[in-house]
Amino acid sequence: MKDIQALLFDLDNTLMDRDHTFRSFSTQFVRDFLGYLHPKQAQEVIEDIILRDADGYRDKDGFFAELAQELPWQTPVSASDIRVYYDESYIKHGALMKHALDVLSYCRDRGYILGLVTNGKTDIQYGKIDSINLRDYFQTIVISGEVGISKPDPEIYLLALARLGTDAGQTLFIGDHPVNDIWGAGKAGMESIWLRRNHGWDDSLDVHPWKTINELDELKDIL
């Protein structure tokens, strides 16, 4: 085993089950704004919203403008109104990834220093973190909207390392996105563990994960 002292985690679809969270949000959104639709049509709209969202890797302003333009409204709803609804309600649908709390407790109890690095708006990401009771596990939480640097820029990982007080060789990064998590962490000098979720591996990348897992609890055997 490498001389690992600290673990840095991604949030969305690593510790928070974003698939479940966004589907729950989309279902409530359609219920609140498009409740006049027949159940079959409502489900089709939910699936369309999820597809358009592209696993969260859409510019939100463009995404909300597209929904305002394309959904089968009886009464038009503006992109700004959708944004307000999203900001107020999305975090209420937050759901933990399977095994997340067990794994975090396991790592903390064995003396690993824990940190979190995530892209997104500050209030939304902290809202997610608090809705699923994760904040107390981490010595540092680095959010792109707060620090002005986004993954996969290596600088955001280096900032997290400085806050943890460890160097890259002593720290593992765990995340689901081949570029934003694995490639970015690698360029900052860290080894990584790739959690397979919705993104296939990009063979053109010049960085590869140290280990690959399908469920978070596989970390226990690795550590």
N, C-alpha and C positions, 0 to 999 in steps of 0.2 A: 504494500500500500504506500502511496506517495505520502510525503510529510505534509498533510493537509491540516490546516488550522481553522480555516473559515470556508463557509459555503455562501455563495450568492445565488439567489433565486430570481427568476422571472415571476410575474404575477399571472397574467391572463393565459389560461389554458396550461398553466403549470401548477399554481397553487389555487387559483380560482377557476372553476369550471365555466369558462366563458360560453361554451356551446349551450349549456343548460341555461345560463343567465340570460343570454341574448334571446333564446327561444321563449323563455318565460316573459321577458320584456315585450317581445314582438306580439305574443299572444294577447297580453293585456292592452297593448297599444291598439290592436285591431278591435278588440272588444270595446274599448272606450271611444274610438273615433269612427269605426266602421261596423258598429253593432247591428246595422240593418242588413248586412250581407247574409245570405244563406250559409249555413255551417260549412258546406263543401267549398264555396267560394272564399269564405273567410280563411279556411286552412290554406287554400292556394295563395292567398295574399300573404299570409304568414311565411310560407316557404319562399315566396318571391322576395320579401324583405330580407330574409336570412341570406339568400343568394346575393342580393345587391350589396349587402354589408361586407361581403368578402372577408369574413372572419375578423372584422374590425380594422382591416388594412385599407380603409377608404378615408379620404378627407371627409370629416363629418359635415362640413358646410355643403360640399357637393352632394353627399349622401342625402342629407335632409332636403335639399333643393330638388333632388330627383324624386324623392317620395312625394313631396308636395305637388310635383308635376304629373307623376305617373299613377298614383293610386286612385281607385275608383270612388272618389269623394262624392257625396251628395252635396255637402257644403264645403267649399275649398278651405284647406288648412295651409297656412304659410310655413315656409321652412323655419322661420324664427319661432313660431308657435310649437313646431315639432321639437326644436332645440330646447325650449323651456320645459316641455313635457319630459324629454329625455334626461335633462339635467336633474329634474326633480324626482324622477321615478326609477331610473335605471338601476341605481345602487340597491334599491329595495329588493331586487331579484337576485342578488348575489348568492352564489352557491359554491361551496368548497369543492375542490378536486378530491376525488376518492383518495383516501389515505393521507391527505395533506397534514392534518393536525397530528396524527400519529407519527408521521415522519419528522415533522418539525420538533416535536417533543423528544423523539429519539435522538436527534442530532444535538439539540440543546443539552439534554441530560448527559451526553458524552463529551461535553466541553467545547463543541464547535462554536465559533463565532458566526452568527447568521446575519445576512443582509439581503435586501431586496432592491432590484433595479427594474423599473418599468417605464414604458412610454405612455404618455397621456396627459390630460389636463389634471392639474394638481388636486382640485376639489373632487373630481370624479374618482381618481385613483385612491385617494385617501378614504373616500366614501366606501369604495369597494373593500379596502383593507379592513376598515372598521366594521362593516356590515357582516363580515365573516370572522371577526375577532382575531386578526393576525398581528396587529401592531406590536404587541408585547414580546413577540418572538424575536424581533430584529434589533440589532444594535444600530443599524442605519437603514433608512429607506430613501432611495434616490429616485425621484420622479422627473421625467424629462421636462414637463411643463414648469417645474419649480426651479430647475437648475439651468435651463436653456440649452441643454445638450440632449440629443436623442440617440438611442440605439439604432444602428450598430456603430456609431462613432466611438472609437476606443476611449475617448476622453471621459465618457460617462462611466465606464468600468473603472478607469484609473481613479476617478473621483471617489467611487465606492470603496476601492481598496484603501485609499488614503484615510477615509472615515473609519474603516474597519481596523486600520493599523496593521494590516498584513500586506505581503507582496504577492505578485501574481503567481509565483511558484508555490505559494502556500494556500492558494484559494481555488476552489472549483466553482464553475458556473453551471447552473441547472436551468434549462429552458426548452421550449418547444419549437422555436423558429430557427431554421437553418442559418439564415443570414443575421437577423437581429440578435439572436442569442449565441449561437455557436461560432459563427464567423467573427462577429464583433468581439466576443470574449477572447477568442484566439488571437486576434490582432492586438489585444491588450496584454497578451502573454499568458493567459490562463488556459488550463485544461478545462474541458467541459463535458457535461453529460447531457445527451439529447433525449428528451422525452418525446416519443413519437405521438403526434396528434393529427392535425389536419394537413400539414405541409410535408410533401415528399422531399427527399434529399436532392439537392442541386449538385450534380456531379462536377460542375465547373468550379465549385468552391475550392480554394487552396488551403482550407482549414477543415479538419475533421474532428468529430467528437472523440474523446478518450473512451467513453462507454456510451451505449445506447440502451434505453429502457422503454418498456411499454406501460408500466405502472410505477407510480412514485415509490411504493414500498420496496421496489427492487434496490433502492438506494441503500437500504440497510445492509444487504449482503455485500455491496460494493465498499461501503465504509467500514 
